[in-house]
Amino acid sequence: QLFLTVLNPAATRSHPERAREAFRQSFGQAHLDYTIYETQPHEALDPVVQRAHQDGFSAVVAAGGDGTVSALARALVHTSMPLGIVPLGHGNLVARELGIPLDTAGACQVLCQAPALIDLDVMQVEKQVFLSHISMGSYARLIANTPQPRKRRFGRLAYLWSIGYELWRQETWPFVITVDAQPHHNRASLVMVANVAMAGPLNLRWGPHISPHDHVLDVCIVKAKSPLDYVRLMRQLSARSPVQSSIITYLQARHDIVIEAPSAVPVRADGEVIGHTAVRIQMCPQTMTVLVPAKAASPKDPGSTSQERRHPDQIVRGCASRC
Protein backbone atom coordinates (compact mmCIF):
# COMPACT_ATOMS: atom_id res chain seq x y z
CA GLN A 1 0.00 0.00 0.00
CA LEU A 2 1.01 3.60 -0.57
CA PHE A 3 -0.14 6.23 1.95
CA LEU A 4 -0.10 9.99 1.53
CA THR A 5 0.20 11.29 5.10
CA VAL A 6 -0.98 14.89 5.33
CA LEU A 7 0.62 16.40 8.43
CA ASN A 8 -0.73 19.64 9.90
CA PRO A 9 2.11 21.15 12.00
CA ALA A 10 -0.30 23.73 13.47
CA ALA A 11 -2.53 21.12 15.13
CA THR A 12 -2.81 21.60 18.89
CA ARG A 13 -0.86 18.47 19.87
CA SER A 14 1.29 18.32 16.76
CA HIS A 15 5.04 17.90 17.22
CA PRO A 16 6.10 17.38 13.59
CA GLU A 17 9.41 15.66 14.31
CA ARG A 18 7.82 13.24 16.80
CA ALA A 19 5.04 12.49 14.32
CA ARG A 20 7.56 11.87 11.54
CA GLU A 21 9.48 9.49 13.80
CA ALA A 22 6.28 7.61 14.66
CA PHE A 23 5.48 7.26 10.96
CA ARG A 24 9.00 6.06 10.21
CA GLN A 25 8.90 3.41 12.91
CA SER A 26 5.35 2.15 12.42
CA PHE A 27 5.12 2.26 8.63
CA GLY A 28 8.73 1.15 8.22
CA GLN A 29 8.28 -1.93 10.38
CA ALA A 30 5.11 -2.81 8.47
CA HIS A 31 6.90 -2.24 5.12
CA LEU A 32 4.32 0.32 4.04
CA ASP A 33 5.32 2.98 1.56
CA TYR A 34 4.33 6.48 2.54
CA THR A 35 4.92 10.11 1.66
CA ILE A 36 4.52 12.99 4.12
CA TYR A 37 2.95 16.22 2.94
CA GLU A 38 3.13 19.11 5.42
CA THR A 39 0.29 21.62 5.12
CA GLN A 40 0.55 25.38 5.06
CA PRO A 41 -1.87 27.74 6.88
CA HIS A 42 -5.22 28.13 5.06
CA GLU A 43 -4.10 25.82 2.26
CA ALA A 44 -6.74 24.19 0.07
CA LEU A 45 -6.14 20.43 0.09
CA ASP A 46 -8.20 19.49 -2.97
CA PRO A 47 -5.24 19.78 -5.39
CA VAL A 48 -3.08 17.71 -3.02
CA VAL A 49 -5.64 14.91 -2.92
CA GLN A 50 -6.22 15.07 -6.67
CA ARG A 51 -2.50 14.61 -7.32
CA ALA A 52 -2.40 11.71 -4.85
CA HIS A 53 -5.28 10.04 -6.67
CA GLN A 54 -3.57 10.50 -10.03
CA ASP A 55 -0.27 9.19 -8.64
CA GLY A 56 -1.83 5.94 -7.45
CA PHE A 57 -1.89 6.44 -3.66
CA SER A 58 -4.14 3.88 -1.98
CA ALA A 59 -5.19 6.05 1.00
CA VAL A 60 -4.77 9.52 2.48
CA VAL A 61 -3.98 9.87 6.20
CA ALA A 62 -5.04 12.98 8.12
CA ALA A 63 -2.38 13.70 10.75
CA GLY A 64 -3.93 16.61 12.59
CA GLY A 65 -7.10 17.70 14.35
CA ASP A 66 -10.75 17.63 13.36
CA GLY A 67 -10.19 20.53 10.98
CA THR A 68 -7.60 18.54 9.03
CA VAL A 69 -9.88 15.47 8.99
CA SER A 70 -12.78 17.53 7.69
CA ALA A 71 -10.71 19.32 5.04
CA LEU A 72 -9.40 16.04 3.66
CA ALA A 73 -12.84 14.46 3.76
CA ARG A 74 -14.13 17.28 1.54
CA ALA A 75 -11.43 16.54 -0.99
CA LEU A 76 -11.60 12.74 -0.76
CA VAL A 77 -15.36 12.57 -1.27
CA HIS A 78 -14.66 13.03 -4.99
CA THR A 79 -12.35 10.00 -5.10
CA SER A 80 -12.43 6.32 -4.22
CA MET A 81 -9.54 6.60 -1.72
CA PRO A 82 -10.25 5.97 1.98
CA LEU A 83 -9.25 8.28 4.80
CA GLY A 84 -6.96 7.26 7.65
CA ILE A 85 -6.74 9.31 10.84
CA VAL A 86 -3.82 10.02 13.18
CA PRO A 87 -5.35 12.39 15.76
CA LEU A 88 -3.12 15.31 16.75
CA GLY A 89 -5.72 17.94 17.62
CA HIS A 90 -7.60 19.15 20.67
CA GLY A 91 -11.02 17.50 20.37
CA ASN A 92 -10.35 14.63 17.93
CA LEU A 93 -14.08 13.96 17.86
CA VAL A 94 -14.15 11.77 14.74
CA ALA A 95 -11.22 9.63 15.91
CA ARG A 96 -12.76 9.12 19.34
CA GLU A 97 -16.13 8.29 17.80
CA LEU A 98 -14.55 5.59 15.62
CA GLY A 99 -12.38 4.07 18.35
CA ILE A 100 -9.09 5.22 16.82
CA PRO A 101 -6.31 5.47 19.45
CA LEU A 102 -5.43 9.03 20.43
CA ASP A 103 -1.70 8.34 20.72
CA THR A 104 0.26 8.67 17.51
CA ALA A 105 1.91 5.25 17.63
CA GLY A 106 -1.38 3.50 18.37
CA ALA A 107 -3.17 5.26 15.51
CA CYS A 108 -0.35 4.32 13.14
CA GLN A 109 -0.62 0.69 14.23
CA VAL A 110 -4.29 0.69 13.24
CA LEU A 111 -3.27 1.67 9.71
CA CYS A 112 -0.60 -1.02 9.60
CA GLN A 113 -2.62 -3.94 10.95
CA ALA A 114 -5.31 -4.66 8.34
CA PRO A 115 -7.77 -1.93 9.31
CA ALA A 116 -11.46 -2.26 8.54
CA LEU A 117 -13.29 0.01 6.12
CA ILE A 118 -16.41 1.81 7.27
CA ASP A 119 -18.66 4.07 5.19
CA LEU A 120 -19.71 7.22 7.01
CA ASP A 121 -22.62 9.55 6.37
CA VAL A 122 -21.68 13.16 5.70
CA MET A 123 -23.46 16.50 5.95
CA GLN A 124 -23.42 18.69 2.87
CA VAL A 125 -23.78 22.48 2.89
CA GLU A 126 -23.76 23.81 -0.67
CA LYS A 127 -20.61 22.21 -2.16
CA GLN A 128 -18.85 21.46 1.13
CA VAL A 129 -19.15 18.31 3.22
CA PHE A 130 -18.69 17.96 6.99
CA LEU A 131 -18.30 14.92 9.22
CA SER A 132 -19.07 15.74 12.85
CA HIS A 133 -21.24 18.76 13.83
CA ILE A 134 -22.96 21.82 12.42
CA SER A 135 -24.28 24.28 14.98
CA MET A 136 -25.89 27.68 15.43
CA GLY A 137 -26.01 29.63 18.68
CA SER A 138 -23.94 30.03 21.81
CA TYR A 139 -21.53 27.12 21.20
CA ALA A 140 -20.73 28.31 17.69
CA ARG A 141 -20.09 31.82 19.02
CA LEU A 142 -18.00 30.50 21.92
CA ILE A 143 -15.67 28.62 19.57
CA ALA A 144 -15.49 31.51 17.13
CA ASN A 145 -14.45 33.88 19.95
CA THR A 146 -11.60 31.64 21.16
CA PRO A 147 -8.53 32.43 19.02
CA GLN A 148 -6.23 29.64 17.85
CA PRO A 149 -3.10 31.06 19.56
CA ARG A 150 -4.93 30.95 22.91
CA LYS A 151 -5.98 27.33 22.29
CA ARG A 152 -2.41 26.34 21.41
CA ARG A 153 -1.04 28.03 24.54
CA PHE A 154 -3.65 27.02 27.13
CA GLY A 155 -5.33 23.91 25.64
CA ARG A 156 -8.77 23.25 27.14
CA LEU A 157 -8.40 26.18 29.55
CA ALA A 158 -8.49 28.56 26.58
CA TYR A 159 -12.28 28.26 26.42
CA LEU A 160 -12.93 29.37 30.02
CA TRP A 161 -13.13 33.10 29.23
CA SER A 162 -15.49 32.49 26.30
CA ILE A 163 -17.63 30.13 28.38
CA GLY A 164 -17.93 32.71 31.16
CA TYR A 165 -18.92 35.38 28.65
CA GLU A 166 -21.65 33.19 27.13
CA LEU A 167 -23.00 32.30 30.59
CA TRP A 168 -23.11 35.99 31.47
CA ARG A 169 -25.05 36.86 28.30
CA GLN A 170 -27.66 34.05 28.74
CA GLU A 171 -28.86 34.67 25.19
CA THR A 172 -31.40 32.61 23.25
CA TRP A 173 -32.80 32.94 19.73
CA PRO A 174 -36.15 32.05 18.12
CA PHE A 175 -35.09 29.39 15.61
CA VAL A 176 -37.16 27.88 12.83
CA ILE A 177 -35.88 24.33 12.28
CA THR A 178 -37.30 22.56 9.23
CA VAL A 179 -36.63 18.82 9.34
CA ASP A 180 -37.56 16.80 6.24
CA ALA A 181 -39.99 19.57 5.24
CA GLN A 182 -41.61 19.74 8.70
CA PRO A 183 -41.09 23.13 10.46
CA HIS A 184 -40.46 23.36 14.20
CA HIS A 185 -40.35 26.65 16.14
CA ASN A 186 -38.02 26.68 19.15
CA ARG A 187 -36.37 29.35 21.30
CA ALA A 188 -32.94 27.93 22.10
CA SER A 189 -29.41 28.88 23.07
CA LEU A 190 -27.96 26.28 20.70
CA VAL A 191 -29.05 24.08 17.80
CA MET A 192 -26.57 21.27 17.15
CA VAL A 193 -26.83 18.94 14.16
CA ALA A 194 -24.79 15.92 15.18
CA ASN A 195 -23.44 13.27 12.86
CA VAL A 196 -21.14 11.99 15.64
CA ALA A 197 -22.13 11.63 19.28
CA MET A 198 -18.95 12.98 20.92
CA ALA A 199 -19.56 16.46 22.33
CA GLY A 200 -16.09 17.47 23.45
CA PRO A 201 -12.88 16.47 25.21
CA LEU A 202 -14.63 15.46 28.47
CA ASN A 203 -16.21 12.29 27.01
CA LEU A 204 -19.62 13.91 26.91
CA ARG A 205 -21.99 12.66 24.23
CA TRP A 206 -24.92 14.36 22.57
CA GLY A 207 -26.64 10.98 22.81
CA PRO A 208 -25.70 7.29 22.54
CA HIS A 209 -28.32 6.93 19.80
CA ILE A 210 -26.21 9.14 17.49
CA SER A 211 -24.03 7.37 14.93
CA PRO A 212 -22.13 8.53 11.83
CA HIS A 213 -23.32 5.54 9.81
CA ASP A 214 -27.04 5.20 10.63
CA HIS A 215 -28.34 7.27 7.66
CA VAL A 216 -29.83 9.80 10.13
CA LEU A 217 -28.83 13.27 11.31
CA ASP A 218 -29.75 14.15 14.89
CA VAL A 219 -30.82 17.68 15.78
CA CYS A 220 -30.11 18.58 19.43
CA ILE A 221 -32.05 21.66 20.57
CA VAL A 222 -30.53 23.13 23.74
CA LYS A 223 -32.64 25.55 25.77
CA ALA A 224 -30.20 26.17 28.63
CA LYS A 225 -29.72 29.77 29.80
CA SER A 226 -28.44 29.96 33.37
CA PRO A 227 -25.29 28.36 34.83
CA LEU A 228 -27.57 25.88 36.65
CA ASP A 229 -29.17 24.94 33.33
CA TYR A 230 -25.75 24.19 31.87
CA VAL A 231 -24.81 22.05 34.87
CA ARG A 232 -27.98 20.04 34.27
CA LEU A 233 -27.09 19.82 30.58
CA MET A 234 -23.62 18.46 31.37
CA ARG A 235 -25.15 15.83 33.64
CA GLN A 236 -27.59 14.85 30.91
CA LEU A 237 -24.85 14.59 28.25
CA SER A 238 -22.87 12.32 30.56
CA ALA A 239 -25.88 9.97 31.01
CA ARG A 240 -26.06 6.69 29.12
CA SER A 241 -29.43 7.32 27.52
CA PRO A 242 -30.87 10.45 25.89
CA VAL A 243 -33.70 12.15 27.74
CA GLN A 244 -36.11 14.68 26.31
CA SER A 245 -36.28 17.43 28.92
CA SER A 246 -36.81 21.13 29.42
CA ILE A 247 -33.08 21.57 28.73
CA ILE A 248 -32.64 19.54 25.53
CA THR A 249 -34.90 17.97 22.93
CA TYR A 250 -34.10 15.89 19.86
CA LEU A 251 -35.28 15.66 16.25
CA GLN A 252 -34.08 13.32 13.49
CA ALA A 253 -33.69 13.92 9.76
CA ARG A 254 -33.20 11.46 6.93
CA HIS A 255 -33.03 13.98 4.10
CA ASP A 256 -32.40 17.63 4.93
CA ILE A 257 -32.47 20.28 7.64
CA VAL A 258 -32.91 24.05 7.36
CA ILE A 259 -32.10 26.21 10.42
CA GLU A 260 -33.04 29.88 10.39
CA ALA A 261 -32.59 32.67 12.95
CA PRO A 262 -33.83 36.29 12.80
CA SER A 263 -30.39 37.78 13.47
CA ALA A 264 -26.77 37.13 12.52
CA VAL A 265 -26.20 33.98 14.58
CA PRO A 266 -22.94 32.25 13.53
CA VAL A 267 -23.03 28.88 11.76
CA ARG A 268 -20.15 26.62 12.78
CA ALA A 269 -19.26 23.43 10.92
CA ASP A 270 -16.46 21.08 12.02
CA GLY A 271 -14.58 23.83 13.79
CA GLU A 272 -14.98 26.75 11.39
CA VAL A 273 -17.57 29.48 10.95
CA ILE A 274 -19.14 29.06 7.50
CA GLY A 275 -21.90 31.68 7.64
CA HIS A 276 -24.58 33.43 9.65
CA THR A 277 -28.36 33.52 10.10
CA ALA A 278 -29.35 30.39 8.13
CA VAL A 279 -28.00 27.08 6.89
CA ARG A 280 -29.34 24.20 4.81
CA ILE A 281 -27.87 20.77 5.47
CA GLN A 282 -28.28 17.70 3.25
CA MET A 283 -27.82 14.16 4.53
CA CYS A 284 -25.58 12.11 2.22
CA PRO A 285 -25.45 8.49 3.43
CA GLN A 286 -22.42 6.18 3.09
CA THR A 287 -20.33 8.80 1.32
CA MET A 288 -16.95 8.80 3.12
CA THR A 289 -14.83 5.66 3.58
CA VAL A 290 -12.58 5.65 6.66
CA LEU A 291 -9.94 3.19 7.90
CA VAL A 292 -10.80 2.13 11.46
CA PRO A 293 -9.74 -0.56 13.95
CA ALA A 294 -11.33 -3.89 13.06
CA LYS A 295 -13.25 -3.95 16.35
CA ALA A 296 -14.78 -0.53 15.61
CA ALA A 297 -16.52 -1.65 12.41
CA SER A 298 -20.20 -2.30 13.08
CA PRO A 299 -22.96 -3.74 10.94
CA LYS A 300 -25.27 -1.59 8.91
CA ASP A 301 -28.11 0.06 10.78
CA PRO A 302 -30.81 -2.63 10.99
CA GLY A 303 -33.51 -0.13 10.22
CA SER A 304 -31.96 0.94 6.95
CA THR A 305 -32.61 -0.51 3.54
CA SER A 306 -29.77 -2.04 1.60
CA GLN A 307 -28.58 -0.15 -1.43
CA GLU A 308 -25.86 -0.47 -4.00
CA ARG A 309 -22.89 1.68 -3.06
CA ARG A 310 -22.36 4.44 -5.57
CA HIS A 311 -19.19 6.32 -6.27
CA PRO A 312 -18.95 9.19 -3.72
CA ASP A 313 -18.95 11.82 -6.44
CA GLN A 314 -22.33 10.54 -7.64
CA ILE A 315 -23.75 10.84 -4.14
CA VAL A 316 -22.45 14.39 -3.67
CA ARG A 317 -23.77 15.49 -7.05
CA GLY A 318 -27.11 13.87 -6.20
CA CYS A 319 -27.32 15.73 -2.90
CA ALA A 320 -26.31 19.00 -4.50
CA SER A 321 -28.96 18.66 -7.17
CA ARG A 322 -31.66 18.76 -4.47
CA CYS A 323 -30.37 22.03 -2.92
MIKE-864020 format. One line per field, with one value per residue (C-alpha): residue in one letter; x, y, z. Coordinates in steps of 0.2 Angstrom, whole numbers, plus 2048, in hexadecimal, padded with zeros to 3 digits. Layout:
N
residuo = c(A/...)
px = c(X/...)
py = c(Y/...)
pz = c(Z/...)
//
This chain:
323
residuo = c(Q/L/F/L/T/V/L/N/P/A/A/T/R/S/H/P/E/R/A/R/E/A/F/R/Q/S/F/G/Q/A/H/L/D/Y/T/I/Y/E/T/Q/P/H/E/A/L/D/P/V/V/Q/R/A/H/Q/D/G/F/S/A/V/V/A/A/G/G/D/G/T/V/S/A/L/A/R/A/L/V/H/T/S/M/P/L/G/I/V/P/L/G/H/G/N/L/V/A/R/E/L/G/I/P/L/D/T/A/G/A/C/Q/V/L/C/Q/A/P/A/L/I/D/L/D/V/M/Q/V/E/K/Q/V/F/L/S/H/I/S/M/G/S/Y/A/R/L/I/A/N/T/P/Q/P/R/K/R/R/F/G/R/L/A/Y/L/W/S/I/G/Y/E/L/W/R/Q/E/T/W/P/F/V/I/T/V/D/A/Q/P/H/H/N/R/A/S/L/V/M/V/A/N/V/A/M/A/G/P/L/N/L/R/W/G/P/H/I/S/P/H/D/H/V/L/D/V/C/I/V/K/A/K/S/P/L/D/Y/V/R/L/M/R/Q/L/S/A/R/S/P/V/Q/S/S/I/I/T/Y/L/Q/A/R/H/D/I/V/I/E/A/P/S/A/V/P/V/R/A/D/G/E/V/I/G/H/T/A/V/R/I/Q/M/C/P/Q/T/M/T/V/L/V/P/A/K/A/A/S/P/K/D/P/G/S/T/S/Q/E/R/R/H/P/D/Q/I/V/R/G/C/A/S/R/C)
px = c(800/805/7FF/7FF/801/7FB/803/7FC/80B/7FE/7F3/7F2/7FC/806/819/81E/82F/827/819/826/82F/81F/81B/82D/82D/81B/81A/82C/829/81A/823/816/81B/816/819/817/80F/810/801/803/7F7/7E6/7EC/7DE/7E1/7D7/7E6/7F1/7E4/7E1/7F3/7F4/7E6/7EE/7FF/7F7/7F7/7EB/7E6/7E8/7EC/7E7/7F4/7EC/7DC/7CA/7CD/7DA/7CF/7C0/7CA/7D1/7C0/7B9/7C7/7C6/7B3/7B7/7C2/7C2/7D0/7CD/7D2/7DD/7DE/7ED/7E5/7F0/7E3/7DA/7C9/7CC/7BA/7B9/7C8/7C0/7AF/7B7/7C2/7D3/7E0/7E5/7F7/801/80A/7F9/7F0/7FE/7FD/7EB/7F0/7FD/7F3/7E5/7D9/7C7/7BE/7AE/7A3/79D/78F/794/78B/78B/789/789/799/7A2/7A0/7A3/7A5/7A1/796/78D/787/77F/77E/788/794/798/79C/7A6/7B2/7B3/7B8/7C6/7D5/7E1/7F1/7E7/7E2/7F4/7FB/7EE/7E5/7D4/7D6/7D6/7C3/7BF/7BE/7B3/7A8/7A6/7A1/794/78D/78C/783/776/770/763/75C/74B/751/746/74D/745/749/744/738/730/733/736/736/742/74A/75B/76D/774/76F/77B/77A/784/78B/796/791/7A1/79E/7B0/7C0/7B7/7AF/79E/792/783/77B/77F/772/77D/788/791/78B/779/772/76B/770/76B/766/769/760/767/75D/769/76B/772/782/776/76E/77F/784/774/779/78A/782/776/784/78E/77F/77E/76D/766/758/74B/74B/748/75B/75D/752/755/750/756/758/75A/75B/75E/75E/75B/75F/75B/75D/757/768/77A/77D/78D/78D/79B/7A0/7AE/7B7/7B5/7A8/7A0/793/785/772/76D/774/76D/775/773/775/780/781/790/79A/7AB/7B6/7C1/7CE/7CA/7CF/7C7/7BE/7B6/7AD/79B/78D/782/773/766/758/760/75D/76B/771/77F/78E/790/7A0/7A1/7A1/790/789/790/789/778/777/77C/76F/762/768)
py = c(800/812/81F/832/838/84A/852/862/86A/877/86A/86C/85C/85C/859/857/84E/842/83E/83B/82F/826/824/81E/811/80B/80B/806/7F6/7F2/7F5/802/80F/820/833/841/851/860/86C/87F/88B/88D/881/879/866/861/863/859/84B/84B/849/83B/832/835/82E/81E/820/813/81E/830/831/841/844/853/859/858/867/85D/84D/858/861/850/848/856/853/840/83F/841/832/820/821/81E/829/824/82F/832/83E/84D/85A/860/857/849/846/83B/830/82E/829/81C/814/81A/81B/82D/82A/82B/81A/811/81A/816/803/803/808/7FB/7EC/7E9/7F6/7F5/800/809/814/824/830/842/853/85D/870/877/86F/86B/85C/85A/84B/84F/85E/86D/879/88A/894/896/888/88E/89F/899/88F/89E/8A9/89E/8A2/894/89B/89B/889/884/88C/887/878/874/883/88F/88D/893/8A6/8A2/897/8A4/8B1/8A6/8A2/8B4/8B8/8AA/8AD/8A3/8A5/8A0/893/88B/87A/871/85E/854/862/863/874/875/885/885/893/88C/890/883/878/86A/85F/850/842/83C/83A/841/852/857/852/84D/83D/846/83F/848/837/824/823/82E/825/82B/81C/81A/824/831/842/847/858/85D/86C/874/880/883/895/896/88E/881/87D/879/86E/864/863/85C/84F/84A/849/83E/832/821/825/834/83D/849/857/86A/86C/862/85A/84F/84E/843/846/839/846/858/865/878/883/895/8A3/8B5/8BD/8BA/8AA/8A1/890/885/875/869/877/886/893/891/89E/8A7/8A8/898/887/879/868/858/847/83D/82A/81F/82C/82C/81C/81C/810/80B/7FD/7ED/7EC/7FD/7F8/7F5/7ED/7F8/800/7F3/7FF/805/7FD/7F6/7FF/7FE/808/816/820/82E/83B/835/836/848/84D/845/84F/85F/85D/85E/86E)
pz = c(800/7FD/80A/808/819/81B/82A/832/83C/843/84C/85E/863/854/856/844/848/854/848/83A/845/849/837/833/841/83E/82B/829/834/82A/81A/814/808/80D/808/815/80F/81B/81A/819/822/819/80B/800/800/7F1/7E5/7F1/7F1/7DF/7DB/7E8/7DF/7CE/7D5/7DB/7EE/7F6/805/80C/81F/829/836/83F/848/843/837/82D/82D/826/819/812/813/808/7FB/7FC/7FA/7E7/7E6/7EB/7F7/80A/818/826/836/842/84F/854/858/867/866/85A/859/84A/850/861/859/84E/85C/854/861/866/868/858/858/85C/84E/842/847/842/831/830/837/82A/82F/82B/81F/824/81A/823/820/81D/81E/80E/80E/7FD/7F5/806/810/823/82E/840/845/83E/84B/84D/85D/86D/86A/858/85F/86E/862/856/864/86A/85F/859/862/873/86F/86B/87B/888/880/888/894/885/884/896/892/883/88E/89C/88F/888/899/89D/88E/890/87E/874/863/85B/84E/840/83D/82E/82F/81F/81A/82B/834/847/851/860/86A/86F/873/868/859/856/847/84C/840/84E/860/869/870/875/87E/88E/887/887/879/871/872/871/863/857/84B/83B/831/835/826/833/839/84A/84F/861/867/877/881/88F/895/8A7/8AE/8B7/8A7/89F/8AE/8AB/899/89D/8A8/89B/88D/899/89B/892/88A/881/88B/884/891/893/890/880/873/863/851/843/831/823/814/819/826/825/834/834/841/840/843/83F/849/844/83B/840/837/83C/845/839/837/826/826/830/832/829/822/818/81B/810/817/80B/811/80F/807/810/812/821/827/839/846/841/852/84E/83E/841/837/82D/836/837/833/823/812/808/7F9/7EC/7F1/7E4/7E1/7ED/7E0/7DA/7EB/7EE/7DD/7E1/7F2/7EA/7DC/7EA/7F1)
//
